[in-house]
Amino acid sequence: MLPENRIATHPGEILKEEFLGPAGITQVAIARHIGIPLQRVNEIVRGKRGVSPETAWLLSQALGTTPEFWMNLQDSYDLTSKRPKRTVKRLIKTA
């Protein structure tokens, strides 16, 4: 369920606040562990970059989650942050 009155939390904030911080893992350590550039991790944590399917797989393996967890976070963020200001009338009526 998408929040209607706010933008969903960016997956980078979840990564930082729910995984890295509590475990005492640095961005450098997670980047090295999963074999991606530190810049990619930093941009995700800062909300400047989204989580790609490949990164979702790598994070899921390292952190004991599923890739769907990361992709669902990203999808929710993308959908709420790009919600159009205007509405469109329904074209097809359902029975």
N, C-alpha and C positions, 0 to 999 in steps of 0.2 A: 504494500500500500504506500503510495507516494504522499508525502506531506503536502497539504494544499496551501498553507500559509507561510512556507519558508522553503529555502533551498536545502535539499538533503545534504547530510554531512559528506564531505569529500573523503574518498578512501584513504588519502594520505594522512588526514587527521586521525582516522581510526588506526592506521598503521602506527603512527607516532604515540597516540595516547593509550591505546589498548594493548599494543604488542611490544613495541620497542622500549618505551618508558618504563613500564612495570617490570620488564625482564632485564633492564639495564643494558640493553643492546644499542650500540651506536649505529648511526647511518653507515659509517665506514664498515663496521662489522657485518651488517646485513648485506651490503653491496658486495663485499668480498666473498661472503658465504654463498650467495646465489649467483655470483659471477656476472654482475652487471655494473656499469659505471656508477660511481658515487653520485655524479651529477643527476642521473636518472632517479635515483632514490631521493635525493634532495629536492628535486623538482616535484616529485609525487607528494612528499611530505609537506611541501609548501603550497600545494594545490595548484601548481603551475603546469602540471602534466597529469594526464590520466593513466590509469592502470591498463596496460595492453593485455591481451589474452596470454601472451608468453610470460609476462611479468606475473600475472595472476597464478599461472601454474607454478612458477618458481617460489612465489611467496607462500602458496598453499603447502608446498612440500616442506619448506623451511619452518613454517609456523604452525603446522598441524591443522590447517583449515582446508577448505575446498577451493578450487579455482572459481566455482560459481559464487562463493561468498564475495570474492573481490570483484568479479564482473557485475554482480547484482548491486554492490555498492556504487560502482562506476556508472551503471545504467541509471540508477536512481538519481545520482548527482546530475548526470547529463540531462535527463528528462526534466528535472525540476529547475535547473539553471537555464534551460533554453525554452521554457514554457512560453508560448506566444501570448502577447497582450490581448489579441483579438480572439473572438470565437467565430466559429463557422456553423451555419445551420446544417442539420443532418440532411444528407442527400437521399438516402435510402431509408424507408420506414420499415421497421421490423414488425413481424406479426405478433 
